[in-house]
Amino acid sequence: MQVNLVGGYYDAGDNVKFNFPMAFSTTMLAWSVLEFGKFMGTDLKYAVEAVRWGTDYLLKATGSVPDFIYVQVGDPYADHNCWERPEDMDTPRTVYTISPDKPGSEVAAETAAALAATSILLKYTNPRYSAKLLKRAIMVFNFADKYRGSYSDSLGQWVCPFYCDYNGYQDELVWAAAWLHRATNKQYYWNYVNNNIHNLEIGDSVSNNGGVFAEFGWDAKHAGINIFFSKLLLKGDDNFIDPFRSNADKFVCSMLPESPSRSVQYSPGGLLCKPGGSNMQHPTALSFLLLVYARYLNIAKKVIHCGNVVATPSRLIQVAKSQVDYILGSNPSKMSYMVGYGKKFPRRIHHRGSSIPSVDRHQDRIGCKGGTPYYSSDAPNPNLLIGAVVGGPDINDAYNDSRAQFVQSEPTTYINAPLVDTEISRERNKMGWRSSCSSIVLIFLVVVMVMVRGGSGTREVRKVVHDYGDALTKSILFFEGQRSGKLPSSQRMTWRKDSALNDGQLVGVDLVGGYYDAGDNIKFNFPMAFTTTMLSWSVLEFGDFMGSDLQHAKDAVQWGTDYLIKATNIPNVVYVQVAEPYSDHDCWERPEDMDTDRSAYAVNQTHPGSEVAAEIAAALAASSTVFKSSDLPYSQKLLSRAREVFEFADKYQGSYNDSLGKVVCPFYCDWDGYKDELVWAAAWLYKATHEIRYLNYVEANINTLEWYNPSKNGVNFCEFGWDDKHAGINVLVTTVLLKKINKASNGVKEYYRLNAHQFVCSVLPESPTKSVTYSPGGLMHKAVGSNMQVPAALSFLLLVYARHLNQVNETVLCGNSILAATPGRLISLAKSQVDYILGDNPMNMSYMVGYGKKFPNRIHHRGSSLPALDQHPERIECKGGTPYFESQSPNPNLLIGAVVGGPATNDSYADSRGLFVQSEPTTYINAPLVGVLAYFSVHQHQ
């Protein structure tokens, strides 16, 4: 079948025509002209030509054969295997289609959006072409909606991983309907949007990477849809645009650096960063939305409230301006990331046509591999791709001007498309700019700079010499402040008194003891067991460095295990929680005064809870090793119980999420499944017993965890905490268990070692495969609740693995051996996290209560914030503590050694009980820090 598919755009630096990003680029070009075209002057006609170059091709791709849509031209593997000019291509120009049997709703709907948007643009200047575009847009949308499915499934490897639809096709369908509503004003499309928007906005909070509210690009249209429909603000009908305006406001709040609900990251130099692929697409697309929404808000005379932060339209423009300034050269590298702009810009961009001599200068054909010397050359590209904005620097503002670093050096159409706009280009003539084809992109960049004048400053971080021994002592003392039950005479944190002495009485079981997990009065056994495991591992790995604190650390372990023994006394029943969480969280009262529901919750054969049972088994097995030489009968009791509880967890598999529902979710819901806890427990049982059956269990089940590559958030290799044991398993097995493995298991040994190496590479800030983000001040961040658990747990693993690497005289190679990470580098990274926690940070404050001169004084902790019984012996009831919660006064009782959730991703910290994500301490933050601090108390100069 002969089809004319000549035209369109190459998406980036290769010679493939990917219609999904091409259609998005066309939509964004059209939207740019619709919003800001009247400010483009003589460049307007070039912008319209750029739009039409896309739509002329999209018409060909959608009208040649009924019920067939062409979505890609060019075999991507063959193309990427060559480095040749587009003029010389001899690779297969295979054409890929979708059809009723092989649907592709996302690419078809995005194509419909592009055609509809352009039909609006050309409605008055070229009505015949506009009508054609609109008719085709309706046809393609109906096809996309009728034959639903993802082109990722239909075309598989030909589109994945290049432009795989990771976000589903529902957002494109709603996005296309939104544009068709604007183009036709038909109620049908409005109803379609209203009926389907909830498929996107099911969650009312921002996901790990700002999903729903902060996502916008070729793959995700969420924020764009909400901003788009918020234009109805101009009509003054607030009710008509719910939930769009509220979601648009949440988008802004997820972006603003000062917002308490911010979910995006910023580099030290101020560039907006989100994980995954070419980063510069994020600041350009999201800045476009900020400008559009600022315009709407300005006309409607409205502002946005982000918690206690008020965001005006000018503030939105200022944030957009800061991104533009960065792109143009106001950045740590003092370079423009736009080719041809400024004195210093990228010279070796990852772009075939730009890097190979043009046909004018080299008329002979350059074959597939003939361009390789040009690719490998250190010489600048011979042809300037004027106006191209490259992928840009990494999260640390570092940029490598190398064709090989394509994530940084490759330009794309969808980076540039949102930049073709401006709100006040009338100002550009004051700047003395000349109009040209390439200045289409410059218009937005130049004129926004005159909008808002503002500076940014950085706070000096004072380096101090830390007393790691003092911090160690205090980190262990913290656990005495978290004790539940009858306190011993040796209790050192004396403002705490006996509490919860009747726990378990309702079910006829003694459940007195254990730890409160954080700032409330609930005993959650899942994080408590993980805390106990990590305290045990800290003692086993670093106990030799603890000196007189070793006994206190072992006491902290036993306070946990004594309780866990009680919780597992009945065969095939494991008590996993004490206290009804909703009533507890509704009160602000001392644990000594509790009158809330102290229900005990259990799992059993019919209502399993493998994750919490397995974590308890891990804690008991690990602690049995701690006490093996000092209290053998107790150690044997712990080990025997660990075996029983593990067998129960494995035999009756299932999640306690399902068995206990809202009692445990969303508090300590198991988001990651229970398989990792089963493997984790088996690993600890192997360490404790040396019995091969436990090692066999690990080997037989590890593949249920590691069957896929790490996601963009570092899943598998970089995850470790109360919910996810992946990285811990790999490091534990590699460093400890493999000393016991015979030569027949070398393959298994290599498997764990490689995974442990990948963990290191996912954490190191200079690694090409890094998946953890860092704040401007250098603190590790991952999208979790209380962030400080991340640097604490991952630093512990880094230290453990560094000691192992030192023993075997090995380094870690990252990124095809581009980077060699020595044990010393792992130790220095862990030390940087500890130093940040102790005060080497932009706030120049310690995040450990009682350590240093400046530390959190208003932590989210009931016992600490209310007067102690010694000072206020009268009972303080459920709501009687509310004035203390709301008070601006410092907490009357210092919870010495407590490490709080910590600062936001921009290093800011609000010392407020109300911001519990930042100000609440937890046992599972401190537990791994005990080991880390013990190490540096002896090795402080490493």
N, C-alpha and C positions, 0 to 999 in steps of 0.2 A: 504494500500500500504506500503510495507516494503522498507525502504530506510536506507542506512548506513550513518549516520551523526556523527559518532564517531570522535573525535578529535577537533582541533581548540583551541581557547583561550577563557577563561572567560575575559570579558572586564575590570573588576575592582575588587571590593570586594565582589561581589555576585556570583551566580552560573548560570547565564544566558549567552548564547552565542548570542551576538548581532552582526550580520555579517557586518553591516554598519561600525562601528568603527573598527571591526576586520580587514576588508579589507583595511581600511586606514592605520592601524598599519602595515599591511603587505607591502603595497606600500612604506611606509616611511622606513621600515627596508631594503627593496630592494634598494631604492634610496640611503640610507646611505652607503650600501656596494658598489654600483656602483660608487659613488663619492669618497669614502674614504677607500674602502676595502683594497687597497694595503698598507695602513698604519696600518692595524689591526694585522699584525703578526699572531701569533698562535691563536688569537681569531677569525680570519676570518671564520674558519670552524664552530664555534659556531653561529656566526652571520648568516651564510648561513642556518644552521639548524633551526634557529629561523624563518627565512623567509619561509622555506619549511614546517615547522609545520603549518603555516597558509595556504599555497597554497594547500597542500595535502587535507585539509578540504574543501577549496573553490572549488576544483575540484569535490569533492563529492556533494557539495551543488548545483552545476550547471550542472551536467551531468547525474543525475539519471533518470530524467523524462524529455522528450522534452517539451520545452516551459514552464517549471516550474523551478523556482529558489527558493531554500530554504534560507530564510533570517534571521531566528531566531529559537533558540531552548530553550524552557523553558518559562513557564507562569510567567511573571515578577512580577505580584501581589502576587501570591502564594510564589514565591521565596523570595521576599522582606519581606514577612510576617514571614519568618523563619530565624533563625540564626543557620546554621548547616554546617558541613564540606561538601565539594563536594563529598567526598567518601560515605557520608551517605544519600544523597539526596533522598527524597521520595515525593517531589513536582512534579506536572505535568510537564513532559518534552514535552510539546506540540510543534509541529513543525509548523512554519508559512511560507507561500509561497506567491510568486507573480506570475502572469500569464498574458496572454494577456488581460483577463477581469479585472484583479486586478493588474495593473502595479506598478512598483517600480523602476523607471529609475535611481534614485540616488544610491540605493544600488547595482543594477546590474552594473551600469557604474563604480562605485568604485571597484567592484569585477573585472571587466575587466581591470581596471588600475593596480590592484595588480598582476593579472596574466600576463599582458603584461610586467610590470616592472621586474618581476621575470624571465620571459622568456629571457630577455636580460642578466640578471645576470648569468644564467646557460647555455647560448648559447654554450660555448666552453667546459665547464666541464661536462655537461650532456645534449647533443644536443637532444636526444630523448625526455627527460622530458621537455626541453625547447620548442620543437616543439608542444608538447601536450598542454602546457600552452598557447602558442600563438594562436593555433587553437581555444582553448576554449575562450580565451579573445576576439577574433573576433566574435565568436558566441554570447557571452554574450553582447558584445557591440551592435551588430545588434539588439538583443532582446530589450535592453534598449532604443535604438533610435526608433525602429519601434513601440513599444507599450509604448508610452510616458505617464507618470503620476507619481505621488508621492506615495510612500508606506505609507506616513502619512495618505493619504486619503483611500488607499486600506485596511490598517490594523488598522487604528485608534488607539484605546486605547492600543493596544498591543505593539505599538512602541512609542506612545506619552503618557507621556512627556519624556520617557527615552532617546530615540535617535530620536526624531522627527526632520524631515528635515525642519528647519526654513528658509533655504536660497534658496530653490528651487533646481531642479535637473539639470538645464542647465549647472551649473559649473562642475558637475561630468561628464556629457556627453563630454564637451570640454576637461576636464582633462584626461578622458580615451582615447579620440582621440589623444591627445598629446603623450601619452605613446605608443599608437599603431603606430603613425608616427615614433617615435624613434625606435620601434621594427621592423618595416617593411620597413621604408623609402618610403612608398607609398604616392603618391601625393594626393590620395583620402582623407587621414586623415588630411593632411596639409590644403586642401581646406575646410574640415569640420570645422577645428578650425577657419580658417579665416572667414568662413561664419557665425559662431555662436558666436564668441568671443564678438561681439557687443551686444548680448543679456545680457552679464554680465556687460560690461563696458559702458553702456548707459550714466551713469553720469560721468562727467570728473573731479569730485572732490570727496574727501573722505566723506563718510557718517558719521552719528552720532558716530559710534564706529570704525571709520576707515575702513568702509566697502569698497568693491571693491579692493582697493590697499593694505590694511593692514589686510585682513582677510585670515587666513589659519588654517585649522584644519579638523577634521573629517566631519564637516558640510559645510565648505566653502573652495573652492580651488582657489579663485581668485589670491592671491599673488603667490601661487605655480605655477600656469600656466604661469604667466609672467616671473618668475625667470627661470622656466624650459626652456622656449623657448629662453630666453636671452643667453643660452649657445651658440647660433649661433654667439655671439660676437667672439668666438674663430675662426670662419671662416672669420671674418672681413667684413661681409655683413650687414651693418647697416640697409639698406633699407628693407632687407628681413625680419627683425624681428620687424618692426613697426606693431602694437603699443606696442609690448611686452616690449621692452627695456624701452620706456618712462614710461610705467606703473610700471615696476620694479623699476625704479628710484623713482617714486612717492611712492612706497611701502617703500623704504629706508627713504625718506624724512618724511613719516608719522610715522616712528619709532624713528629716532634720537632725543635724548632729546633736542639738541640745534637747531633743525630745526624749522623754522617759520611755517611750515605746519604740525607739529607733531600732531597726533590725538590719540595716545595711552597715557595711564596714567602710572606714575611711583610712587611707594610707597615712603615714606620718606627715606627708606633704599636703594632704587634704583631698586626694582623689577618691571618689566613690568607687568602691570595689565590691564585686560579688563573685563568688566562686564559679568557675566553669568557663573555659574557652577564652575568646578574645574579650578582654575586660572593657575596652573603651566603648563597646556597644551599650553598656549600662549607664555611664554618666551622660552620654549623648541622648539616649532615648528617655531616660528619667528626667533629665533637665528640660527636654522638650515639654514633657507633661507638666512640670512645675511652672514653666512659662505660660502654657495654655491656661492652666488652672488659676494662676495669678491674675491673668487677664479677666477671667470670669468673675473671680472674687472682687476685683477692683470695681468692675461695673456694678456688681450687686452690693457693694459696700459691706462685705462680710470678712470675717477673720476666722481662723481655725484654732481650736483649743486642744492642745496635746497635754493632757494632765494639767499641770500648773504653768505650762508654757503657752503663750499666745503667739501664733504665727500670722503675721500680716502678709498681704500680697507682695510687698516689697521685700520681705524676708525670703519668700520663695524665689523671687528674681535674684536676690543676692546669692542664694545657694547655687542657682544655675550659673550665675556669673563666675563664682569661684571655680566651677568645673571648666568653664571656658578658659578662664585665665590659666588654669593648670595646663590645659591642652596646648595653649599658645606659648607657654614658656615659664609661667610663674610656678615653678616646681623645683625640687632639690637638684635635678640634673640641669636646670636652666636651659632647657631645649624645648623647641616646639615639636609636637607630635603630628603636625600636619606637614606633609612634604611640600617644600617650596615656600613655606612661611617662616620668616625670621632668618637669622644668620646660622642657626644651628638646628638641624632637623634630621630625621632618619635618612640615611644614604644607601642603606643596603636592605631595602624592604623585600619581604618575601613575595615577589610578584614576577612571574615569568617574563611578561612583555617588557617590564621596566628594566629587568636585570640583563637582558640579552640585547646585543646591538640591533637597532631597528633595521627594517628592510631597506630603507634609504641608504644606510651605511654598510650593510652587509646583505647583498642581494641573494647570495647563495643560500640554499635551504640549510637550516640547522636541525638535524634529526633529533629523535627522542633523547638519546644520551649525549648528543652533541652539545647540549646546553649545560651539562654537568660542570665543566670547568668554570663557567660564569657563575653558577650557583655556589661553587666552593671558593670562588675568588674573594679576597678581602677588598678588592677595588669597589668604589661606589658604583651604583647602578648607572649605566650610561644614559638612560631615559628617565627624566623626572616625571613621575605620575602626580602632577600638580594637584594639590588639594586633598590628596589621599590622607586620611587619618588612620594610623596604624593601631594595632591591638593595645599597645601602650605598655607602661611599666608594670612591675609586679606590686604586690601589697606593700613592699618596702620601698617603693619609688625607684627601684633599680631597673635600668633598661639596657638590654644588650642589642646593639645595632648589628644584628647578624641575621642573614636570611634563614639560617638553620633554626633560629628561635622564632618559629612562625607564629606562636601564640602572641608574641610581642610585636613582631615586625610585619605581620600581614594586614593589609587594609581590607575592608569589606564595604559593600554597598550599604548595608544596614547600620554601619557606624555613621556614615556620612548623611544618609537620608534625613534623620531627625534634625541635623544641623542646618538644613536649608530653611531656616525660618528666622524671624526677628520681630520684635514688637515695635521697635522704634528705629528702623533703618533710615528714617529721615535724618537721623543724627550723623549718618556715616559720612556725608559730604564735609562735615566739620572736621572729620579726621583725615580728609584728603585722599580717600581711596578711589581707585579707578575701577570701573566695571569691566568684567571679562567673564568668560565661561567659568573659569576656576573660581571667580569671586562669589559665585552662587553660594558656595559653602562658607566663604569668609564673611558674608553679610551678617549672619547670625552671630558669629564669633566676635566681630569687631564692635557692633553696635551695642551688644549687651554690656560691654565693658564700661560704657558711659552711663549706664543706668544707675548703678549704685557704687559709690566709692566706699571701700571698707578694707581694713587690714586684718591680718591674722597674726597672732603671736603664739609662741610656744613657751611654756613654763620650764625653767631650768630644773633639771633633776639633780639634787644634791647627792653625791655618792658618800656613804658613810661606812664605817667599819662596823660590822654587825657582830653581836654576841650570840652566835648560834646555839651555844650551850644554854643560855638564858631562855632563848626562844623554845628550845627543846623541852626544858623543864615546864614552861608555861603551856606548851601544846598538850602535854600529858595531863597537867593539872585540870585543864578544861573538862576532861571526861568526868571528873568528880562533880562538876557543876551540872552534868547531864544525868546523874544517877537517879534512878527511881527505886523506891523501896526503903528498907531499914538501913540507915547509913551507919557505917562502922565508927568506932571510937577514933580511928586513924584519919577520919575525914579532915582534909586540909582546907577545903572551901567551906568555911564554917557558916556562912550565911544561908546555905542550903540546909534543909531539915528533912526528916522522914516524910515520905509521900506515897500515895497509892498502896497502902498496906493491905487492902482488901482485893487487890487485882486477882481475878480468877474465881473469886468466891461465888459468883453467879452461876458458874458451871461446875463448881466443886473441885476446882484444880488450883493449886498454888502457883500463881503467876506473878508473884511479887519479885521486884528486881528489874534488872535490865537498864536500858538507856532510853531517854526521850531523844528523838532523832535530831530535833532542831530547837525552834523557839516556842513550840507548843508542848502539850502534855500527853501526847499519844506515843505509844510504843509500837512502831512499825518494824516488824521483825525482818523484812527484806533488807532495808538499808542497815539495820542493826547488825545483821549477820555479816554483811559485806564489811562494815566497819570493823567487826571482830576479826574477820579474815585478814584485813589489811594491817591491823595492829599486830597480829601474829606474824605476818610476813615482815613487817618492820623490825620486830624483835629478832626473827630468824636471820634476816639479812644484815641488820645493822646494830644488833644488840651489843656487840663487842665495843661499840663506840658510845654507849649510853651511860657508862659509869654508874653513879649512884642513882640515876633515873631508871635503870633497867628494872628494878623491882617495882617501881611505880607503873612502868609500862606493862609488866606482867600482871599487876593488880588490875589494870584497865582491861586487859584481855579476859581475866577470870571473871570480872563483873559481868561481862557479856556472856561467857560460856556457862556460868552458873545458871543464868536465866534461860539460856537456850536448852540446857538439859531439862529444866522444868517444862519448857514448852513442847518437849518431845517425849515426855514420860509415858504417854499412852500409845501402845503399838498402833500403827497405821492412822494416827491422828497427830497433826502438827498444828499447834496454835501459832497463828501468824500475825496477830494484832490484838492490842488491848486498847479500847476506847473507841467510842463512836465519833468519827472525825468531824462531822458537821456541827454537832453540839459543842465539841471542844473548840473548834475554830470560831464559834460564835461568842465565846467568852474570852475575857482577858483576866486570868486569875493565876495566882501562884499554884504550883503543883501541890503545895502543902494544904491548900484550901479546896481542892477540886470537889465539885458536886455534880459534875457532868456524868453522862452515861459511860460506865466502864465495862461495856460489853466485851467479851472475848470472842474472837473469830478464829475458826479453824478450817483446815483442809483435811480431806480424808479420801477413801477409795472412790467414792461417788462424786465428790467435789474436789478434784485434785488441785494441786498447786506446786507443780514441779520446780518452778524457778525459785520460790522461797524455800522449799524443802531442800533443794540441792545447794543453795547458798548456805543454809544452816549446816548441811553436811560438810561443805568446804571449810566453814569456820571451825567446826569441831575437829576436823582432821588436821587443819593447820595448827590449831592451838594444842592439839595432842603432842605435836612435835615440840612446841615451846616448852611444855612441862615434862617432857620425857626424861630429862636428866635430873630435874629437881623434885618431881612429885609423880613417880611412876604409877601408883594406883589411880590417881586422878587422870593422868594421861591415858591410861588404858580404858578408863570409863568414857572419856571423850571419844576415843577412837572407835570403841564398840558402838557407841551411839551414832557416830558419823556413818558407819557402815549401814546400820539399820535405816537411818533416815535417807541415805542415798538409794538404797534398794526400794524404799517406798516411793521416792520421787521418780525413779526410773520405771518401776512397775506400773504405777498409776499416773500416766503422763497426761498433762493438761495444764492450762494456765490458771492461776488464781484470779486473773482478770475476769475470766468467765464464771468461776465458781463464786466469787464474792462481789463482783460488779462494782457498784458505786461506793462500796465501803473502802475499796483500795484505789479505785480510779476516780479522779485523776491524780491522787496524791502520790502514790508510788505504783502507778500502773506499769506493767511490764510491756514496754513498747517493742522490745527486741526479741521476744520469744523466749522459751525456756531451754532450748537446746544448748545454748552457751553455758548456762549454769550447770547443766548435767555434765558437760565435758570438763568444765572448771572444777567441779567437785571430784570427778574421777581423777583429774590430774593431782589434786591435793591428796587424795587417798593413795595414789601411787607413791607420792613422795613420803607419806607417813608409813606405808606398809611394805613398799617395794614388791608388791604382788603384781605379777604380770597381767592379771585379768583387768586391772584398772587401766594399765597402759593400753591394753588391747581395746578397751572401751573408748579411750581417747582417739586412737587411730581409726576405729570403725565409725566414729561419729563426727570427727572434726570436719569432714567434708560437708556436713549439713550446715556448717557455719561459713565455710570459705569457698563456696561454689561459684561466687561471682566476684568480679573485681571491685575495688573500693569505689564507692559512689563519690560524687563531688564533695561530700561532707566527710570523707575519710572513713566511711563505714567499713567494718572488718578490721583493717590494719591499725587504725588510729583511734578506735573506740575502747574506752575503759572507764568503768564506774559501777555504781550499784546496779545498773540495769544491763550493762553490756560488758562482757568479759573477753572479747576477741583478742585485743592486744595483750591483755594479761596472760591468757592461755599461751600464746606464742612465746612470750618472754619467759614465762615460768617453765615451760617445757624445754625451751632451748637452753636456759641457764642452769637449771637444776636437774630436771629429770633425765636429760640425755646423757648425763654422766653414768647412768645405770644401764643404758641401752647397749646391746651387743652389736657386733659388726653387721649382722643381718638386717639391722634396722637403719642403715646409713641413709637410705632413701627417705625414710620418715624424718630422720634428723635434719636432712637438707630442707625438707618441706617447711618445718617449723622455723628453721634459721632464716630462710628467705622471707617468710612472713614477718618475722621479727625485724629483719632489715627493712622491709617495706614500711613497718611502723615508724622506724627512725626517719626514713626518707619522707614520710608524710607529715612529720613534725618539724624538722629542721627548717628554719625560715629561708635559708639559701638554697634549699633543695628544689630541683625542677619539678618534683612530684609532690610538693607540699600541699596539704589539704587543710591545715589548721591556719586560721587567721591570727594576726597579732595586732594589738592596739598600737597607736602611735608611740606609746611609752614602752612597748615591748611585751605586754602580757598576752599569753595564749588565750584565744577565745574560740569557743564553739557554741553553736546555737542550742543552749540548754538553759535550764532554770537558773540555779545558783552557779555562776560561772567559775568561781574559784576552785570548784571540784576538778575542773579540767587541768589547770597547771599543776595542781597538787598531785593528782593521780598519774598524769603523764610524766611529770618530773621524776616521780618514784620509779617508774619503769625505765626511764632513761638511765638513771643511776645504777639500777640493778643490771641492766644490759651492758652498760659501760664497764662494770667490774668484770663481767664475763668476757667481754672483748679483750680487756687487758690481760686476762689469764691465758687466752688462746692466741694473743698477739695478732688480732684481726681488726680491720676497719670495715666500715659499711660503705658500699658503692651505690650511689643514687643517680638515676637518669642516664642509663647506659654508660655508667662509669664516668660521667662528667664530673661528679662530685665525690670525693673521698672523705668520709666523716670518721674521724678518729675517736677513740674513747674519751680523750680530753675534750673534744668538741661537745659530746653528749653531756659531759659533766658541767661544762661551762654554760650550756643552755639551761640545764636544771638549776644551776646556781643563779642564773639571771632571773628565773621565775621566783625563787626564794627571796632574792634581794628585792625584787619588786614588791612582794608581799610584805616584807619587813620595812619598806620605806623608800627604796630607790625607784620612785615613780613621779609622774608629773604633779601629783598632789602633795608630794613630800610627806606622806603619812604612812604609818604602819596599818595594815589591815588585820593585825592580831591585837585583840584587846589586852591592854596592859603592857605591851611591848613598845618601847620608844616614847618620845615626848608627845607625839600626836597620833591618836588612834580613834576608832569609832566609839562614840560615847552614847549613842541612842540606838543600840542594836535591837532588832526585832526578836525579843526574847522575854517571855512573861516573867519568869523568876527574876531576871536581872533588872527589869524595869519597874517592878513593884517593891515597896519597902519590905525588907526582910522581917521574919517573925520576931527577931530580937528587937527591932525598932518599932514594929507595929503588930503586936500579938493578936489584935482583934482580926476576925475573919474578914477577908475581902471577897465578896461574892462575884458571880459571873460578870455582871455589868459594872460592878464597883471598881474594876480596874481600868475602865475605859478612859477616865481623865488622865491616868498615868500614861496610857498608850498615846493619847493625843498631846501630851505635854511636850514642850520644847526643852525641858530640863534634861540634863544627862541622866542616864540610868543610875539609880542609887547603889546598885551592887555590881561590882566589876566581875564579869565572867572571864577571869584571867585565862589567856591562851586561846580564846575563841577566835577563829578566823572566819570573817563574814563572807557573804556571797561576792562582794567586791565591786569594783567600778564598772562602768559601762564601757563599750568598745572604744569610746573616745577618751578614756581614762578619767572621766568625771565621776565623782562619788557624792551622793546626797546622804548625809548622816541623818537619816530619818527612819523611824520605825515603820512608817507607812509604806516605804519602798522595800518590801521584804526580800525581793530578789537580790538587792544589794546588801541589805543590812542584817540578814538572818544568818547565823552560824549553823553549821551542821556537823554531825560526828564524822561523816564520810569525807568532809574536807580535811579535817585534822588528822584522821587515821594514817593516810600515806605520808603526810608531812612529818609525822613523828620519825619515820625512817630517814627521810631526806635531811631533816635538821640534825639527826644523830650523826649522819655522815659528815656534814659540813662543820659540825662542832669539833671534829678532829682534823678535817681536811679543808680548813677554811681558806687557804691560799690557792686552791686549785681553780 
